[in-house]
Amino acid sequence: MSKKNELKDYFLFVSRLSAERSLIADCKLGKIDCGVSPSFLLARERILDELEKQFYKTGEIPRI
């Protein structure tokens, strides 16, 4: 994979993580109604944390 594609994939990964975390925060604060339980939001946060750890450990961008 070329450096340009690697950078593009990295920024896409980081922006998706940020967007999902922002959405989860808005749901928790009641700014928007997500229609899911608080336990689902917590589980999703944990999944995102694990994906981020995996990325920093391996350097490979996981699929979200």
C-alpha positions in Angstrom: 0.0 0.0 0.0 1.3 3.4 -0.9 2.1 6.1 1.8 -0.8 8.2 0.4 -3.3 5.4 0.8 -1.9 4.6 4.3 -2.4 8.2 5.4 -5.8 8.4 3.9 -6.8 5.2 5.7 -5.3 6.5 9.0 -7.3 9.7 8.8 -10.4 7.9 7.9 -10.0 5.6 10.9 -9.3 8.4 13.3 -12.2 10.5 12.0 -14.6 7.5 12.3 -13.4 6.9 15.9 -14.0 10.5 16.7 -17.4 10.6 15.1 -18.6 7.5 16.9 -17.3 8.7 20.2 -19.1 12.1 19.7 -22.3 10.3 18.8 -22.1 8.1 21.9 -21.4 11.2 24.1 -24.4 13.0 22.7 -26.6 9.9 23.3 -25.4 9.7 26.9 -26.0 13.4 27.6 -29.5 13.1 26.1 -28.8 15.5 23.3 -30.2 13.0 20.8 -32.3 9.9 21.2 -30.3 7.0 19.8 -33.0 4.4 20.7 -30.4 2.1 22.3 -29.8 1.1 25.9 -27.0 2.7 28.0 -25.4 -0.8 28.2 -25.2 -0.9 24.4 -23.5 2.5 24.4 -21.0 1.3 27.0 -20.3 -1.9 25.0 -19.7 0.2 21.9 -17.3 2.4 23.7 -15.3 -0.6 24.9 -15.2 -2.0 21.4 -13.9 1.4 20.1 -11.2 1.4 22.9 -10.1 -2.1 21.9 -9.9 -1.2 18.2 -7.8 1.9 19.1 -5.5 -0.2 21.3 -5.2 -2.8 18.5 -4.2 0.0 16.1 -1.5 1.4 18.3 -0.2 -2.0 19.1 0.0 -3.5 15.6 0.0 -0.4 13.4 -2.7 -2.0 11.3 -6.0 -0.1 10.8 -8.9 -2.3 12.0 -12.2 -2.2 10.2 -15.0 -0.4 12.2 
